[in-house]
Amino acid sequence: MRFKATIVLSLALILLGGYLYYVEIPAEKRKQEAEVQQKRLYSFSQAAVTNVTIQKPNGELIEFLHEPADPENPWRIIHPVEALANDAAASMLSSQLERLESNRMIEEKSENLKEFGLDPPAYSVIITLDRVNTEILEVGSESLTGSEVYVRKGEGTPIYLVPASIKKSLNKDLTGWRRQELFHFASIDVKQIRMESPRQQIEIAREGDGWQIKWPSERSGRQKPIEAKGDPSEISNLLGSLSSLRGEDFIDEKKEDWKRGFGDPILKLNILIGGLEREALFYKVPADPEVVYAVTTPMAPIFKLSEQAFKILEEPASSYRDKRVVDLTDPSQVEQVAIKRGGESMLLEKKEGEWWIKGGAPKKVGDTAMVNGLLFELNELRVDQFPESPAAPAKAGLSDPAWSVQLKGKEGKLLSEVSFGRIEGNQVYTRSTNQPTPILVKKEEVDRAQKAQEEIKPADAKAAPPSDSTEPKKS
């Protein structure tokens, strides 16, 4: 009997669960959706919006054209100028209008619109749907709390209270509604950057997962440009700065007259985005030394930038060079460390996660963290100075270095090698696999690496190293 009762109870629970899942929950969801729809002032979808016009009491009018089929430029301003719109701002306004909900209706029909800031309204918004139908929103003054604002849907319609965020979104001048960025791209799509000015030329090109930079040598008689690995962090910062370059003001009229008066550009910038090349020319005029003018496409305005925003593009080529002395992406890959210093050598090998000092009877390293400390300090080494005329290895003390470290991975694969030579002031001449020509590193950084190396000592207790091969167990 108990078994039958259990089956009946289980069936009842299954039926109850099915009823809740298929009947009660969907019904509750539909009820909530219906309540939301009842609160909404409009029933259109954002995709149906083709035009939005914003008008202020002074007669100032801004009209947008919405083209959802154009993912690159879905929003354009067509009055008072023809320009690309700030997509984020325009899309947010369109979404707010679509989802605008009334907290409550204040009056069915009011004779005193001034009381609500609706005679005249602070903003009148005309929404054109499918290029035919229209909806109207008039926005008045804030409520006493400031969290709500009075609105109505045109002449003779009720007055509602809605969230004040809609009024804040409308509170922009023409500049705030315009697309201010000179370039519109995702950093991952950039393949190449070229910058050319009277002072220097730089080419930065993506190679695999990294970057390669190239610039002409200033040394007389040398035609071949200098090439070096690019610093991923610095180039990432450059891309971020380029994507955020914004015009603080715009020139829309008589652009050709302005261009003729600019003279030679102070910088020519080309960006290869996917398979499309974008160009910008930057100018300065003596009459306005704190402003930089940027010319991009014939359809775009002339952008006016602050000199401070432009400075990122004037960095020397060396600032984009890879400054890592040791390129050790994953220190855990290191299986062998060979150290030579002062005529002595030390060979470290990793077996089953433990480090051993080889040579004679192998000795276990007292503290594995000490080896990891050395790898950390080596990985933290950065170039302090790239000499304009690199010293010869012998002159830099690198033909017979004071000390060196060689790092290998599995199967003896060379991961990196670094040598330290002559000390010059507070710098040390250094050369590595990642920096094949002599460079200068701060002495304090080299000293930290030396100290980490000196702390690697064998354990007091002797232990036999693990065997490379295991013997079969005796039965």
N, C-alpha and C positions, 0 to 999 in steps of 0.2 A: 504493500500500500504506500509506504514511504517513497518507493521508487517511482510509482505512478504519480504521486503528488509532486515530486521533483520535476518530472517531465511536464506536467500541466503548468507548473509555476514558470518553468523555463520558456514554454510556448507563449505564456501570457506576457512575459517580459519582452520576448522577441516582437510580439504583436504591438505592444506598447511602444517599443523603440521605433518600429516601423511607422507607427501612427505619428509619433513626434517628428521623425525625420522627413516623412513624405507629406504630412498634413499640417501639423501645428507650426513647425519652424518655417516652412515656406509661406504660410499664411501670415505669420508674424513679420516676416521679412517684407512681404507685399504691403502689409499695413504700414510699416515704417517708411517704405519707399513712397507710399501714397501720401503720408503725412509730410514728407520732404517736398513732394511735388506740389502739395497744397500751399506750402509756405513760399514756393518760388514765384517770383514776379513774372518770369518768362518761361516759355516752353520750347524755345529753339535750341538747337545744338550748335556748338562752336564751329563745326564744319560748314554750317549753312551761312555763316557771316561772310559777306562779301565786301562790305564797306562799313567803316565806323567814322562818324564825324563828331568832334568835340567842339563846343562853342562856349565862349565866356561872355559875361554881360557886356564887356567892352567891344564885342563884335569879333574878337580874335577867333579864328576858326582853323582847326587842324583836321584834315581828312586823310584817312588811311584806306588803302586798297589791300584786301586779303586774297591771296592766291595759294590755297593749301597744296595745290599740285606742284608748286615750286618749293622744294625743301630747303634750297639754299637761301632764297629770299622770299619767304611767305608773306611778309608784310612790307608795304611801301607807303611812303607819304606822297600824296599827290597834290596837296595844298597845305600851306602857301608856297612850298617849294616841292620839286620832285626829287626825292631822296630815299635811300634805303632806311627803313625804320629799325628801331631798337626792338628786335624780335621778342626778347624776353619781356619787355614792358608791354608791348602790344598784345602778346599772347596772354599775359596775366590779366590784363584788362578784359579781354574777350572772355576768358574763363570766368572771371568774377561776374560779368554781366549774365552769362549763361546760368550760373549757380546762385545768383543773388536771391536771398531769402528775406522775407519781412518778419521782423520780430512780432509786430502787431500793427493793425490798421489804426490810425489816429482819428481820421475823419473821413466819412464817405464823400463829402464834398464841402470844401472850405471856401468861405467868402473872404477870408483874411489871409492871403498867401504870404504877406510880409512877415507875419508872426512865425512862419516856418522857414523864412529865408528863400521863398520860392517866387518872389515878385521883385526883381527878376531872380531866377535861379543862379546859383554859383556856377553851375555847369549844366549844359544841355547836351545830351548824347543821343545821336540818331544812329540806329543800328539797321543796316540794310541786309535783308536776307534773300539769298538767291537772286540778287540784283533787282528784285521786284518789290517785295514786302518790306515794311519798316516797323521798327519798334522805337519808342522814345523813352528816355529816362531823364528827368529833371532832378538835380541834386541841390538841396537847400542847405540850411544851417545845422550845426550839431545840436544834440540834445543837451540837457543840463550836465549830464555825466561826461559828455564828450565821446562816449563809446559808440553812439549811434548818430545817424543823420536822417533828416527828413527828405523823402523823395516822393515823386509821383510819376505816372506813366503818360504824362501829357495833359492837355487842357481838359478839365471836367472829370478827371479820374481821382480816386481816393488818395489820401496821403498816408504813407507808411513810414515806419521806422526800420532802418536796415543798418547793418554794421558800418561804422565810419570808415572802414578800410577802403571802401569804394571811392570815397572823396579824396583820400590820401593818394590813391593810385592816379587819379585825374590831375592832381596838383603837380604838374610838370610844365615847363616851358617847352618851346619847340626843340631846343637842344637836347632836353631829356628824352624826347620821343624819337630822336634820330639815332641811327647807328653811328656810334662814335669811333669804333675800332677801325684802324687802317686795314687790318687783315682779319679774315675770318677763317680759322683753321684749327684742327686738332694737332697737337705736337707730334703724335705718332705718324701723321701723314707727311711730315716734312722730310724731304730727301736731301736737300742742299740749301745752303745759305751763302750768298756772295755779298760782300760789302766792299765798296771801292770809294776811297776819298783821296784828296791830294796828299794825305799823310801816309796812307797804307792801303793794301789790298788783302782781303782775307777770303778764303774759300773753306767752308765747312761742309763736308759731305758724309752722309751716313754710309757706313760699311759694316754690314752684318748687324750685330748688336751694339756696335760702337760707332765712334766718329773719327774722321781723319781731317786734319786741318792743313792748309797749304797757304803759303804767302811768299812773295818775292823776297829774296835776300837783299839786304842793303849793302852787302860787302861788294866792293867794286870788282868787276871782272868775273863775277859768278852769275850765270844766266839761269841755272836750274833753281827752281823755288825750294824753299825749306818745307819739309813735310814732317808732321808729327802726329801722334795720337791726340785726340781731343779729350778734354776733361768732361766726363758725362754730367757732372753736377753743374759746372759753369755753363755748358751748352743748354742744359735743361732750363737754367735761369734765363739765358738769352731768349729761348723760345717762349718762355712765360712772359718776358718783357715785351717781345714782339707782338704776341697775341693780345696784350693789354695796352698797346699803344693807342691812345685815344685823342681825338681832336677836342680841344676845349672850346673851339669856335670854328665856323665854317665860312668859306667864300663860295657863293653860288653864282654870283653875277660877274660878268666880264672876266671870266677865268683866263681867257687867252691873253688879255691885256696884262693881267697879273704875272702870267708866266713869262711874257716877254721882258718884264722888268726885273726878273729874278737874277739873271746872269747864270753863272756856272753853279751846278749843285755842290753842296758841301759833302754830300754822301749819296751814293747810288746803292740801293738795296734790292737784291733779287732773291726770292724764295721759291724753291721748287716744291710744290705741294701736290703729291701724287704725280700726275703727268702734266700739271698746269703750272706755268711760271707766273708769279706775281712780281710786280716791280713798284718801287716807290723812290721818288727823287726828293731830296730834302734841300731846302734853301734857307738862307738868312739874308736880311736886308739891313743896311747900316742904320736906317731910320728907326728900326725896332729890334735892337740886338737881343732882347730876351725872348723873342718868339722865333720858332722854327716852323717853316711852311712845308707841308708834305703834299706832293702830287702823285696820285696813284692812277686810276683809270680815267678815260675821258668823261665817263658818266658820273664819276664821283666828284664831290666838292674838293676844293683845296682845303686841307686840314691845317688848323693852327694849333701847334703844340707848344708847351712850355720848354724852355731850354733844359730844365732839369729832367724832364721825361725823355729827352733826346740823348742825354749823356751816356746811357747804357750802350748806345751804338758806337761810341767813340773809344771803347776799351781797346787796348793794344792786343795784337794777335797772341802774344804770350799769355794773356789772361785766360785764353781758351785752351791752352795746352794741358795735356794730362800731367798733373803734378805728382801723381803717385810714383814713388820710387820703386816699390814692390807691388806688382799687380797680382794680389793674392785674393781672388774672389772668395774662395772657401778654404780657410786654413786647415780644416779637418782633412783635406786631401793630401797634406804633407805627410810623407812616410819616412823621409830621410832628411837630416840636416847636417851638412858638412861645414865646419867652422875652421878657419885658419887665422891665426893671430900671433904675431910676435915669434914666428918660427915654429909655433906649436899648432897642432891640429886636434880637432875633436869630431868624431863621427857619431851621430845620434840616429837610432833606428826605432821605429814604432812597431811593436808586435802585440797584437791583441789589445790595443788601446793603451799599452804601457810603453814608456820610452826607455831605451837601453843605450849605454855608452859602449860603443864597440872599440876593439883594439885590445889584444891580449885576452884576458878573461873578461867577458862582457859584464858590465855592472849596471844594475838597475838605477835609473835616475831617482833621487830621493823624493822629489816632488814634481809630478807631471805638470803641475800648474806653471812651473818655472819655464818649461819649454814653450808652453802656450803663451806665456808672458813675452818671450823673445819674438815669437811669431806675431803677436799683437803689435809690439813696438816696431818691428820691421814693416808691418802693414800700414802703420800710421805715419811713416816717413813721407815727407812732402818736399818738393823742390822749393827752395827759398829764392833761388835766382837762376835764370838761364843766361849764362854768359853770352854776350853778343858775339864774341870771338872765342869759342870753346878752346880751352888750353889742351895742348897735346897730352896724351895719357902719361907720358914720362914726367912732364912738367907738373902735372896735377898729382903726381905720386901714385898713379894708378897702374903703372907698369909692374910695380912691386908694392901692392897695397899694404897698408898697415894691418888691415884685417878684412876678411871677406866671409860671406855666408852663401851657401848653395842649398837650394831647396828642391827636393825631388818628390814625385808622387809614385803611384803604383808602377811596377815594372821599370823603375829607374827613370821615368819621364821627367825631364827638367821643367820645373815650374817657374823658377826665378833664381837669379844670381845677382848679388850686390857686392860691390867692393868699395872700401873707404880709403881715401888717400890723404893728401897733404891738408893740414889745417891752415886756414887763412882767416885770421881774425876770429870772428865768432861763427865761421862757416867751415864746412868740410867738403873737399872735392869728393864727389861720389859718382859711380857709374853702375848701371844695372841693366838687366835684360829689357826692362821697360823704358830705361833712359840710356840708350847706347852711347851718347856723347857726354863728356864730363859736365856735371851740373853741380850746384852748390846747395848743401843742406845745412840747416842750423845745427851748430855743434851740440846744443843742449838735447836735440832729438837723437843724435848719434850717441851721445853719452848715455841716454836712457836705454838704448838698444844694447850698448856695451855692458851696462850694469845688469840687464836682464840675462845676458849671456854668462856673466861671471857667477850668477846665482845658480846655474845649472851644475849640480854636484851629485856624485853617486850616493846611494843610500848607505848608511852605516852597516846594515846587515847585508851580507852577501846572499844573493839568490840566483839560481840558475835560470837562464832565459828560456822561454817556452820554445819547444822544438817546432821547426817548420813543418814537420810531418809527424803524424801520430801513429804509434805502433798499434797493431791490432790487439784487442784485449785477449788475455789468456782465458781459455775456458776452464 
